[in-house]
Amino acid sequence: MDLELRPTPCDLFARLDERRDRPRFWVPDGTSWRPVTWGAFALDVEKVARALEAIGLAPGDRAAMLGPSSVSWFASALGIQAAHGVMVPIYPASTADQVAYVVAHSGAKVLFIDGEALFERVLERWSEHANVQRFIWAGEPSALEAIVHNVRARGRPVPSSAELDRRVMPLSALLARGRDLRAKDPAAFTQMLSSLSLDRPGTMIYTSGTTGNPKGVVLTHRNFASNARDWIVALEGRAKENQVDLFWLPPSHIFGWGELCNGNILGWTSWLATPKDVLEKMPIVKPSVFLSVPAYWEKLAQQALAIEDPVARKAHLVAATGGNLEMCLSGGAGLKARVKEVFLDAGILLLEGYGLTETSPTLTLNRPDDFRFDTVGKPLASVRVKLAADGEILAKGPNVFLGYHEDPKATAEAFDEGGWFKTGDIGRFTEDGFLRIVDRKKEILVTAGGKNVPPQNIELRFKDDPEIAQLVVYGDGKKFLVAGVWLHAAIGPETHARVEARIAEVNRDLASYETIKKFTIMERPLTIEDGFLTPTLKLKRKKVYEAFGAQLEALYA
């Protein structure tokens, strides 16, 4: 297996000759699938890179990506990097204000847009995108007129036709420009790639954050390459060449981007899915690789647990996942041990790791031959991890980021005096060297009695509850703790009593100052759209406290 460290786009081309005619992607096309070969994909990356250089993207310039997961998204992102630019992904669920902030703060000179609703969001804040020299539109050129009309109909000012013609370029035209440049000088792209340094920034990902504006995490090609090599070595026997990958994670998140890039290294064939249909496609695609956030593993486990007979439960889970899984990883948030046990009972090893955007992303990982389900594994080979006096997890290694874009104060605060990155997470090592995550440092509640309580440590105990979808602990500065409860289903006549009994059961295993004394059942759900969850389904505690504070405070009356 080839584990040479290379800049991210170079991995695609390293073994292109032997892979050229094989499918790199299978793309849904109506009721069937359409293949995209390695050769066709690589050619689009080259055309994007050559054209971006020609229209003025200089080394180190930022170019942002706004759109759903697609082959053109992947090719454009790698093309930016191949042209020595810095790729800035933006979550497609972002609001118009959030998009404008990332584009302006990053100083992006180019913005790729795919999706009519997303172009409308850009138009709604057009005046705030003055730094963008070119908007690359991946949709049909004829659709632009209708998009402008829709925004104008809402009473928003829109740019003139002349300005749109000057600043908006169809992706098809960009690719045509790259094709012509390639025909004139076929060797120029090889020279471009060969001069790309591992230590050049290649990605800037804005952290979703739980408070305040997101920060731009600057990552070099070496950050990613070193982490990818560690990851592949740690998963020896599970992460293999030429596997079948069911890809649905958003590439705008580091977990999804990492999956795409590791697939380029290992020669995977990736079948594309969406968050809405990925579980439906699993038994059809029968993947050998599946990476996911906990919510999807939990849904599969809950479906299996509804079957009482162990033999039938195993058969159901194997069938639901396609029967060929070799490598299963959960990331982005904590996964309860019970879920992993359900899969293991069915002969499927589901491993969990831990990391952050700032660490490219993985710091620790459970290994196929060395795992504990109540932990997030052991540090990767190139990574050093230790605990500060207060239990905060500290890290060093070639995967740790350069700093936050144009934010020297936040960058300085992210490291201790010895240069260790401060993760903001509280951890504990087991006696055999595995790491456990206890809480987020900044989310510790301090009671009126001076006791420090990590709320997530309590909330995780309700993670797999069949009735409770979400429980949020409240009580900073209070004499005792209370909780807001969100249910999976509608409230029934016995619901309150069952929730009360479940809380009493958990309370028995807690210190007295950690117990939940009162609770209230909430009706308004916690959603990404309403700002209560990040795009990776992490709780925005401050937002929840603000929105439901009156109901929580009423519990102290």
Residue pairs with C-beta under 8 A, 6 or more apart in sequence:
1 232
1 241
1 266
2 14
2 15
2 265
3 229
3 232
3 233
4 14
5 198
5 222
5 225
5 226
5 229
6 14
6 198
6 221
6 225
7 81
7 193
7 196
7 197
7 198
7 200
7 202
7 221
7 225
8 78
8 81
8 202
8 203
8 221
8 224
8 225
8 261
9 45
9 49
9 78
9 79
9 81
9 82
9 193
9 196
10 193
10 196
11 261
11 264
11 265
12 38
12 41
12 42
12 45
12 78
12 264
13 42
13 193
15 267
16 38
16 39
16 42
19 38
19 267
20 37
20 38
20 39
20 42
21 37
21 38
21 39
22 37
22 38
22 267
22 269
23 35
23 36
23 37
23 38
23 269
24 36
24 37
24 38
24 41
24 269
24 270
25 35
25 36
25 41
25 71
25 247
25 269
25 270
25 271
25 272
26 33
26 34
26 35
26 36
26 269
26 270
26 271
26 272
27 33
27 34
27 35
27 36
27 70
27 71
27 272
28 34
28 272
28 273
33 271
36 71
41 71
41 74
41 75
44 71
44 72
44 75
44 79
44 175
45 75
45 78
45 79
45 82
46 79
46 82
46 178
46 182
46 189
47 79
47 174
47 175
47 177
47 178
47 179
47 181
47 182
48 75
48 76
48 78
48 79
48 80
48 82
48 83
48 174
48 175
48 178
49 79
49 80
49 82
49 83
49 178
49 189
49 192
50 83
50 177
50 178
50 181
50 182
50 188
50 189
50 192
51 174
51 175
51 177
51 178
51 181
52 63
52 79
52 80
52 83
52 85
52 110
52 174
53 83
53 192
54 177
54 178
54 181
55 110
55 133
55 134
55 169
55 174
55 177
56 109
56 133
56 134
57 63
57 80
57 83
57 85
57 109
57 110
58 84
58 85
59 83
59 84
59 85
59 200
60 84
60 85
60 86
60 200
60 201
61 85
61 86
61 109
61 110
62 85
62 86
62 87
62 88
62 106
62 107
62 108
62 109
62 204
63 80
63 85
63 86
63 87
63 88
63 108
63 109
63 110
63 111
63 112
64 88
64 89
64 90
64 102
64 103
64 106
64 108
64 110
64 111
64 112
65 73
65 76
65 77
65 80
65 87
65 88
65 89
65 90
65 112
65 251
65 252
66 90
66 92
66 94
66 99
66 111
66 112
66 113
66 114
66 115
66 118
66 122
67 73
67 92
67 112
67 113
67 114
67 115
67 118
67 138
68 92
68 114
68 115
68 250
68 274
69 247
69 248
69 249
69 250
69 251
69 256
69 272
69 274
70 114
70 138
70 272
71 272
72 114
72 138
72 171
73 112
73 114
73 138
73 251
74 251
74 260
76 112
76 136
76 138
76 171
77 87
77 89
77 251
77 257
78 87
80 86
80 87
80 110
81 87
81 196
81 202
81 203
81 221
82 189
82 192
82 193
82 196
83 192
84 192
84 195
84 196
84 200
85 110
86 201
86 202
86 203
86 204
86 218
87 202
87 203
87 204
88 102
88 103
88 106
88 108
88 203
88 204
88 205
88 206
88 216
89 203
89 205
89 251
89 252
89 253
89 257
90 98
90 99
90 102
90 103
90 206
90 252
91 98
91 208
91 250
91 252
91 253
91 535
92 115
92 118
92 250
92 252
93 528
93 529
93 535
94 102
94 121
95 121
96 121
96 122
96 124
96 125
97 125
98 214
99 118
99 121
99 122
99 125
100 125
100 128
100 129
101 213
101 214
102 108
102 206
102 214
102 216
103 111
103 128
103 129
103 131
103 132
104 128
104 129
104 131
105 213
105 216
105 405
105 406
106 204
106 206
106 216
106 405
107 131
108 131
108 132
109 131
109 132
109 133
109 134
110 132
110 133
110 134
110 135
110 136
111 122
111 129
111 132
111 134
111 135
111 136
112 136
112 138
112 171
113 119
113 122
113 135
113 136
113 137
113 138
113 139
114 138
114 139
115 138
115 139
116 139
116 143
116 146
116 147
119 137
119 139
119 144
119 147
120 147
120 150
120 151
122 129
122 135
123 147
123 148
123 151
123 156
123 158
123 159
124 151
124 154
124 156
126 157
126 158
126 159
127 157
129 135
132 167
133 167
134 167
134 168
134 169
135 167
135 168
135 169
136 169
136 170
136 171
136 174
137 144
137 168
137 169
137 170
137 171
138 170
138 171
141 170
141 172
144 164
144 168
148 158
148 159
148 164
151 158
152 158
159 167
181 188
182 188
182 189
196 221
197 221
198 220
198 221
198 222
198 225
199 220
199 221
199 222
200 220
200 221
201 218
201 219
201 220
201 402
202 219
202 220
202 221
202 224
203 218
203 219
203 224
203 257
204 216
204 217
204 218
204 219
204 405
205 216
205 217
205 219
205 252
205 253
205 254
205 257
205 357
206 214
206 215
206 216
206 217
207 214
207 215
207 217
207 357
207 358
208 214
208 534
208 535
208 536
208 538
209 215
209 534
210 440
210 442
210 443
210 534
210 538
210 539
210 540
210 541
210 542
210 543
211 540
211 542
215 404
215 405
215 407
215 410
216 404
216 405
216 406
216 407
217 357
217 358
217 401
217 404
217 405
218 401
218 402
218 403
218 404
218 405
219 357
219 360
219 401
219 402
220 402
222 398
223 360
223 398
223 399
223 400
223 401
223 402
224 258
224 261
224 360
224 399
226 360
226 382
226 397
226 398
226 399
227 258
227 359
227 360
227 361
227 362
227 380
227 382
227 398
227 399
228 258
228 261
228 262
228 265
229 382
230 362
230 380
230 381
230 382
230 383
230 399
231 239
231 258
231 262
231 362
231 365
231 380
232 239
232 262
232 265
232 266
233 381
234 365
234 367
234 380
234 381
235 327
235 351
235 365
235 367
235 368
236 368
237 368
237 369
238 326
238 327
238 349
238 351
238 368
239 262
239 266
239 289
239 327
240 266
240 288
240 326
240 327
241 266
241 267
242 266
242 267
242 268
242 269
243 266
243 268
243 269
243 287
243 288
243 289
243 326
243 327
244 268
244 269
244 271
244 285
244 286
244 287
244 288
244 289
244 324
245 259
245 263
245 268
245 269
245 270
245 271
245 287
245 288
245 289
245 290
245 291
246 270
246 271
246 273
246 278
246 281
246 282
246 285
246 287
246 289
246 290
247 256
247 259
247 260
247 263
247 270
247 271
247 272
247 273
248 272
248 273
248 274
248 275
248 278
248 292
249 255
249 256
249 259
249 291
249 292
249 293
250 256
250 535
251 257
251 260
252 535
253 332
253 535
253 536
254 357
254 360
254 361
255 291
255 293
255 331
255 332
255 361
255 536
258 360
258 361
258 362
259 291
260 270
262 268
263 270
268 289
271 281
271 285
271 287
273 281
273 285
278 292
278 296
279 296
279 299
279 300
279 320
282 290
282 320
282 321
282 322
283 319
283 320
283 321
283 322
284 322
285 322
286 322
286 323
286 324
287 322
287 324
287 325
288 324
288 325
288 326
288 327
289 325
289 326
289 327
290 321
290 325
290 327
290 328
290 329
291 328
291 329
291 330
291 331
292 329
292 330
293 330
293 331
293 332
293 333
293 536
293 537
294 330
294 332
294 333
294 334
294 335
294 336
294 339
294 537
295 537
297 328
297 330
297 335
297 339
297 343
297 350
298 335
298 336
298 339
298 463
298 464
300 317
300 320
300 321
300 343
301 317
301 338
301 339
301 342
301 343
301 464
302 464
302 466
303 316
303 317
303 320
304 313
304 316
304 317
304 320
304 342
304 346
305 313
305 342
307 313
307 316
310 345
313 342
313 345
313 346
314 345
314 346
314 347
317 342
317 343
317 346
317 348
318 346
318 347
318 348
321 348
325 348
328 343
328 348
328 349
328 350
328 351
329 350
329 351
329 352
329 353
330 340
330 350
330 351
330 352
331 352
331 353
331 354
331 355
331 361
331 362
332 536
332 537
332 538
333 536
333 537
333 538
334 352
334 376
334 437
334 460
334 463
335 350
335 352
336 460
336 463
336 464
337 373
337 374
338 464
339 350
339 464
340 350
340 352
340 373
341 373
343 349
343 350
344 350
344 373
349 368
349 371
351 365
351 366
351 367
351 368
351 371
351 377
352 366
352 373
352 376
352 377
353 362
353 363
353 364
353 365
353 366
353 376
353 377
354 362
354 363
354 364
354 365
354 376
354 377
354 425
354 435
354 437
355 361
355 362
355 363
355 364
356 363
356 423
357 401
358 400
358 401
358 414
358 421
358 423
359 383
359 395
359 397
359 399
359 400
359 401
359 421
359 423
360 399
360 400
360 401
362 380
362 383
362 399
363 379
363 380
363 383
363 385
363 393
363 395
363 397
363 399
363 423
364 376
364 377
364 378
364 379
364 380
364 383
364 385
364 435
365 376
365 377
365 378
365 380
366 372
366 373
366 375
366 376
366 377
366 378
366 434
367 377
367 378
370 378
371 377
372 430
372 432
372 434
374 436
375 430
375 434
375 435
375 436
376 434
376 435
376 436
376 437
377 434
377 435
378 433
378 434
378 435
379 385
379 435
380 397
380 399
382 397
382 398
382 399
383 395
383 396
383 397
383 399
384 395
384 396
384 397
385 393
385 394
385 395
385 435
386 393
386 394
386 420
387 393
387 394
387 427
387 428
387 429
388 394
388 416
388 422
390 426
390 441
391 426
391 427
391 428
391 438
392 422
392 423
392 424
392 425
392 426
392 427
392 441
393 423
393 425
393 426
393 427
393 435
393 437
394 416
394 420
394 421
394 422
394 423
395 420
395 421
395 423
396 419
396 420
396 421
400 421
401 421
403 411
403 414
404 410
404 411
404 414
413 422
414 421
414 422
415 421
415 422
416 422
424 440
424 441
424 442
425 437
425 438
425 439
425 440
425 441
426 437
426 438
426 439
426 440
426 441
426 444
426 454
427 435
427 436
427 437
427 438
428 435
428 436
428 438
429 435
429 436
430 436
438 454
438 456
438 457
439 454
439 455
439 456
439 457
440 454
440 456
443 454
443 455
443 456
443 541
444 452
444 453
444 454
444 455
445 452
445 453
445 454
445 455
445 473
445 474
445 475
445 476
445 481
446 452
446 453
446 476
446 477
447 453
447 475
447 476
447 477
447 478
447 479
447 480
447 481
447 513
448 477
448 478
448 479
449 479
449 513
451 513
451 514
453 473
453 475
453 481
453 513
453 514
455 472
455 473
455 474
455 541
457 514
458 473
458 481
458 506
458 510
458 514
458 516
459 471
459 472
459 473
461 506
461 509
462 468
462 471
462 502
462 506
465 471
465 502
466 488
467 487
467 488
467 489
467 495
467 498
467 499
467 502
468 485
468 486
468 487
468 488
468 499
468 502
469 486
469 487
469 488
470 485
470 486
470 526
470 539
471 483
471 484
471 485
471 486
471 519
472 483
472 484
472 486
472 539
472 541
472 544
472 548
473 481
473 482
473 483
473 516
474 481
474 482
474 483
474 484
474 545
474 552
475 481
475 482
478 556
480 513
480 515
480 517
480 518
481 513
481 514
481 515
481 516
481 517
482 516
482 517
482 518
482 519
482 520
482 552
482 555
482 556
483 503
483 516
483 518
483 519
483 520
484 519
484 520
484 522
484 544
484 548
484 551
484 552
485 499
485 519
485 520
485 521
485 522
486 521
486 522
486 525
486 526
487 495
487 499
487 521
491 521
491 523
495 521
496 521
499 519
499 521
500 519
503 516
503 519
506 516
507 515
507 516
518 555
519 555
520 551
520 552
520 554
520 555
522 548
522 551
524 530
524 547
524 548
526 532
526 533
526 539
526 544
527 533
528 534
528 535
528 537
530 547
531 540
531 543
532 539
532 540
532 543
532 544
532 547
533 539
533 540
534 540
545 552
